[in-house]
Amino acid sequence: LKSALIQKRHDLSSSDFSFFHNLLVADRDQRAPSEAEVAAVESAYEGLMQDQPAVDMRNALLRVKSQLEESVGGSASKGTTGGDAARSQDPVHILLREGGVPKSFGNSSPDPGVVTPPIMAGLRQYHAEHNRNDFPHFSLKFSSAQESNSLSQVLPMIEESKYTIIGVETTLGDVFGAFCSSPWKTNPEWFGSRNAFLWRLTKSRVREATEDCLEIYPHTGTDDLIQYCTEQTLAVGGSHGIGLMIDGDMMGGESNSCSSFGNPRLCGESTSSSEFDVATIEVWEFSQRV
């Protein structure tokens, strides 16, 4: 893989090349590599040597990067020198109530499936308290329950929306997402504002009928790897793991612990895997006026 990286360095962004090169040449102990490390390196090598377009290689490497950082982080916790595990932080807990949501919820949309009125009230409460800004108006810009699933089709719908809430419900009932305060645009580099945060319900909807508590993970201030977007990948949080990543067909994605937000794996309650299958995705817009 190191040889492939050298051969293909001009097809990669400087940040992608530096990360993988530094990771692979780091001092390691003499233990045998884990299965996750072997699989990640083989996957990266195959992607590099297939002469994919640069943007496709970056998307492939973005997923492999998460696997490598997770395996190296696990080794570090056991005393090896492969790298630093993702920093974690205690979440902000928001208790959910049935009331407190404006009657004009969604303004023009049918009843939401993912970001329900109590969740929206909790997200707005957090934003008003911590970012000193309230958004009295919000509307559903996209729901996979109503429209086709493709990032290339969704991006034009939200490209002029500065403040967005992404909500994901998995087939196992986990509910989580992100708030972002920079418009979504295709960009091979990371961008975004540190006002962003990740969030999740504390309990799976499959196991619990009630929604009683949100966990909010604000940006830790350690980096600016906040938003990443191409027509094949949408991601939030990119340091020592990808906090939330959604595939281009919007049928699946991945979540890992991430130093950018100090979060655990958002889909961790119902599965041991970092990957998830999507039941529904919603994108909401916050605004000061209609």
Salt bridges, closest charged atoms under 4 A:
ASP29 OD1 - ARG31 NE 3.36
GLU37 OE2 - ARG28 NH2 2.50
GLU37 OE1 - ARG31 NH1 3.17
ASP51 OD1 - LYS8 NZ 2.26
ASP134 OD1 - ARG124 NH2 3.45
GLU169 OE1 - ARG205 NH1 2.73
GLU211 OE2 - ARG205 NH2 2.70
ASP212 OD2 - LYS203 NZ 3.62
GLU215 OE2 - HIS93 NE2 3.52
GLU215 OE1 - ARG200 NE 2.82
ASP223 OD1 - HIS219 NE2 3.81
ASP224 OD1 - ARG194 NE 2.86
ASP247 OD1 - ARG63 NH2 2.53
GLU254 OE1 - ARG63 NH1 2.70
GLU269 OE1 - ARG207 NH2 3.93
GLU275 OE2 - ARG63 NH1 3.54
GLU285 OE1 - LYS141 NZ 3.92
